[in-house]
Amino acid sequence: MKAERRDESVFGTPAAIAAQVEAQIRVRLGGQVSDLRVVVRGDGMALQGHSRTHHAKQLAQHVAMEATELPILANEIQVA
């Protein structure tokens, strides 16, 4: 089934969606991802930030998938 364009009145503004996803990632992962930013782009989102482990990067992605129906277009969390 192809994703349909989201209606802001039902799903919230892009900024509100991003803030909600960021908050949920912070609650679930604590400080494992620093400089976290979720960017809503069209019909999806990108995760940005820094992590010390690939595991934390992957966990952030799973939390984001649980938080909203928007697909993740890119996980740009850098591991260092």
C-alpha positions, 0 to 999 in steps of 0.5 A: 500500500502506497503512503499518502500525503499526511494531512497537517490537521490530523498528524500535526505540523512538521515541527510538531512531529519532529519535536514529538519524535525527538522527545521520545528518542531522548526519553528512551535513549537518555544521552546516547545520541547527542545533538539529536535533530529530527527533520521532517522532509515531505512524506518522511523524516531524517534523523541527525546527531552523534552517537558513540555506538551503532547500537544507539543509532539503530535504537534511535531509528526503531524509536522513531519508527514506533513514534510515527507512521512517517517513513525514515528517509535517512538515518544521518546519525554519525557514529564516532 
